[in-house]
Amino acid sequence: MGAKLSGPGGGRKKTIEQNSDINVTPFVDIMLVLLIIFMVAAPLATVSIKLDLPPAIPNPNDPNPKEPVYISIQEGGRLFIAENETAIDRLAADVCAAQEVTTTCQDERVFVRAQAEVKYNQFMEVMNELQDKGFFKVGLLNEDIE
């Protein structure tokens, strides 16, 4: 709060009065400094994620595209490839057997879907096993929960 001194004049004594006006200068200074800080820091906060999107048009050279392999994770950590149950230690071999390809099976796309009740660590165990065995083209599927 500031004080206000009355000016000279009229033979009156100088009196001190309270000034109820807000001094906005420090407020404006702080706001400008914060604005500059946020303007400098905002471009550093952006993160880019590389996405490998498929082409919008199917390949015309391949009239019969292959069906991808679907890995389903059910409640309790049970794994299924198509309708066949598998275990985490046999996952890579079973995925290669289900793909029926002559080249390396790690180059083919694999889709993983999990029920809503599956725990995160069970899902990540499957993802880590696939990555350890060289499967890097992994797609994630979800279903709407009502």
MILO-199106 format. One record per residue (C-alpha): residue in one letter; residue number from 1; x, y, z. Coordinates in steps of 0.1 Angstrom, whole numbers, plus 5000, padded with zeros to 4 digits. Example, Ala and Ser with C-alpha at 12.3 -4.5 7.8 and 13.67 -1.06 7.14 Angstrom:
2
+------+-----+------+------+------+
: code : pos :    X :    Y :    Z :
+------+-----+------+------+------+
:    A :   1 : 5123 : 4955 : 5078 :
:    S :   2 : 5137 : 4989 : 5071 :
+------+-----+------+------+------+
//
This chain:
146
+------+-----+------+------+------+
: code : pos :    X :    Y :    Z :
+------+-----+------+------+------+
:    M :   1 : 5000 : 5000 : 5000 :
:    G :   2 : 5014 : 5034 : 4992 :
:    A :   3 : 5011 : 5068 : 5008 :
:    K :   4 : 4999 : 5100 : 4992 :
:    L :   5 : 5013 : 5133 : 5002 :
:    S :   6 : 4992 : 5163 : 4996 :
:    G :   7 : 5007 : 5191 : 4977 :
:    P :   8 : 5016 : 5225 : 4990 :
:    G :   9 : 4990 : 5251 : 4990 :
:    G :  10 : 4966 : 5271 : 5009 :
:    G :  11 : 4985 : 5272 : 5041 :
:    R :  12 : 4974 : 5237 : 5050 :
:    K :  13 : 4998 : 5213 : 5065 :
:    K :  14 : 5010 : 5183 : 5046 :
:    T :  15 : 4989 : 5153 : 5054 :
:    I :  16 : 4995 : 5117 : 5046 :
:    E :  17 : 4966 : 5098 : 5031 :
:    Q :  18 : 4963 : 5062 : 5021 :
:    N :  19 : 4965 : 5054 : 4984 :
:    S :  20 : 4942 : 5025 : 4975 :
:    D :  21 : 4953 : 5023 : 4938 :
:    I :  22 : 4971 : 4991 : 4928 :
:    N :  23 : 5006 : 4994 : 4915 :
:    V :  24 : 5006 : 4972 : 4884 :
:    T :  25 : 5041 : 4978 : 4873 :
:    P :  26 : 5057 : 4948 : 4892 :
:    F :  27 : 5028 : 4926 : 4881 :
:    V :  28 : 5034 : 4935 : 4844 :
:    D :  29 : 5071 : 4929 : 4848 :
:    I :  30 : 5066 : 4895 : 4863 :
:    M :  31 : 5041 : 4886 : 4836 :
:    L :  32 : 5064 : 4896 : 4808 :
:    V :  33 : 5092 : 4875 : 4823 :
:    L :  34 : 5069 : 4845 : 4826 :
:    L :  35 : 5057 : 4850 : 4790 :
:    I :  36 : 5093 : 4850 : 4777 :
:    I :  37 : 5101 : 4819 : 4798 :
:    F :  38 : 5071 : 4800 : 4784 :
:    M :  39 : 5078 : 4811 : 4748 :
:    V :  40 : 5114 : 4797 : 4751 :
:    A :  41 : 5104 : 4765 : 4769 :
:    A :  42 : 5073 : 4756 : 4748 :
:    P :  43 : 5092 : 4744 : 4717 :
:    L :  44 : 5114 : 4722 : 4738 :
:    A :  45 : 5083 : 4704 : 4753 :
:    T :  46 : 5071 : 4690 : 4719 :
:    V :  47 : 5079 : 4654 : 4713 :
:    S :  48 : 5077 : 4637 : 4679 :
:    I :  49 : 5067 : 4601 : 4675 :
:    K :  50 : 5078 : 4583 : 4643 :
:    L :  51 : 5048 : 4564 : 4629 :
:    D :  52 : 5051 : 4537 : 4603 :
:    L :  53 : 5017 : 4541 : 4586 :
:    P :  54 : 5006 : 4517 : 4558 :
:    P :  55 : 4998 : 4531 : 4524 :
:    A :  56 : 4962 : 4542 : 4518 :
:    I :  57 : 4959 : 4521 : 4487 :
:    P :  58 : 4966 : 4483 : 4488 :
:    N :  59 : 4994 : 4470 : 4468 :
:    P :  60 : 4981 : 4462 : 4433 :
:    N :  61 : 5008 : 4436 : 4427 :
:    D :  62 : 4995 : 4414 : 4455 :
:    P :  63 : 4959 : 4402 : 4446 :
:    N :  64 : 4957 : 4379 : 4477 :
:    P :  65 : 4972 : 4397 : 4507 :
:    K :  66 : 4982 : 4375 : 4536 :
:    E :  67 : 4962 : 4375 : 4568 :
:    P :  68 : 4981 : 4390 : 4597 :
:    V :  69 : 4987 : 4370 : 4628 :
:    Y :  70 : 4966 : 4380 : 4658 :
:    I :  71 : 4979 : 4374 : 4693 :
:    S :  72 : 4951 : 4376 : 4719 :
:    I :  73 : 4957 : 4381 : 4756 :
:    Q :  74 : 4929 : 4370 : 4778 :
:    E :  75 : 4922 : 4375 : 4815 :
:    G :  76 : 4947 : 4357 : 4836 :
:    G :  77 : 4975 : 4360 : 4810 :
:    R :  78 : 4964 : 4332 : 4787 :
:    L :  79 : 4978 : 4337 : 4752 :
:    F :  80 : 4961 : 4327 : 4719 :
:    I :  81 : 4973 : 4328 : 4683 :
:    A :  82 : 4942 : 4326 : 4662 :
:    E :  83 : 4923 : 4299 : 4682 :
:    N :  84 : 4954 : 4280 : 4694 :
:    E :  85 : 4966 : 4285 : 4729 :
:    T :  86 : 5003 : 4291 : 4735 :
:    A :  87 : 5027 : 4300 : 4762 :
:    I :  88 : 5050 : 4330 : 4765 :
:    D :  89 : 5082 : 4309 : 4760 :
:    R :  90 : 5068 : 4294 : 4727 :
:    L :  91 : 5053 : 4327 : 4715 :
:    A :  92 : 5079 : 4335 : 4688 :
:    A :  93 : 5079 : 4300 : 4674 :
:    D :  94 : 5042 : 4298 : 4672 :
:    V :  95 : 5039 : 4332 : 4656 :
:    C :  96 : 5064 : 4321 : 4629 :
:    A :  97 : 5044 : 4289 : 4624 :
:    A :  98 : 5012 : 4308 : 4620 :
:    Q :  99 : 5025 : 4332 : 4594 :
:    E : 100 : 5034 : 4306 : 4568 :
:    V : 101 : 5061 : 4327 : 4551 :
:    T : 102 : 5093 : 4316 : 4534 :
:    T : 103 : 5113 : 4347 : 4544 :
:    T : 104 : 5121 : 4357 : 4580 :
:    C : 105 : 5089 : 4358 : 4600 :
:    Q : 106 : 5101 : 4388 : 4621 :
:    D : 107 : 5095 : 4411 : 4590 :
:    E : 108 : 5058 : 4404 : 4589 :
:    R : 109 : 5033 : 4425 : 4609 :
:    V : 110 : 5018 : 4410 : 4641 :
:    F : 111 : 4987 : 4424 : 4658 :
:    V : 112 : 4982 : 4422 : 4696 :
:    R : 113 : 4949 : 4426 : 4713 :
:    A : 114 : 4941 : 4422 : 4750 :
:    Q : 115 : 4909 : 4421 : 4769 :
:    A : 116 : 4901 : 4450 : 4792 :
:    E : 117 : 4907 : 4429 : 4823 :
:    V : 118 : 4943 : 4420 : 4813 :
:    K : 119 : 4969 : 4436 : 4837 :
:    Y : 120 : 4995 : 4459 : 4823 :
:    N : 121 : 5024 : 4437 : 4833 :
:    Q : 122 : 5009 : 4408 : 4814 :
:    F : 123 : 5005 : 4429 : 4783 :
:    M : 124 : 5041 : 4443 : 4786 :
:    E : 125 : 5055 : 4408 : 4791 :
:    V : 126 : 5041 : 4398 : 4757 :
:    M : 127 : 5054 : 4430 : 4740 :
:    N : 128 : 5089 : 4425 : 4755 :
:    E : 129 : 5090 : 4389 : 4744 :
:    L : 130 : 5081 : 4399 : 4709 :
:    Q : 131 : 5107 : 4427 : 4708 :
:    D : 132 : 5134 : 4404 : 4723 :
:    K : 133 : 5127 : 4378 : 4695 :
:    G : 134 : 5130 : 4405 : 4668 :
:    F : 135 : 5094 : 4414 : 4660 :
:    F : 136 : 5094 : 4451 : 4656 :
:    K : 137 : 5063 : 4455 : 4634 :
:    V : 138 : 5037 : 4451 : 4661 :
:    G : 139 : 5002 : 4466 : 4658 :
:    L : 140 : 4979 : 4472 : 4688 :
:    L : 141 : 4942 : 4466 : 4685 :
:    N : 142 : 4915 : 4478 : 4709 :
:    E : 143 : 4878 : 4474 : 4712 :
:    D : 144 : 4852 : 4498 : 4724 :
:    I : 145 : 4842 : 4491 : 4760 :
:    E : 146 : 4806 : 4500 : 4768 :
+------+-----+------+------+------+
//
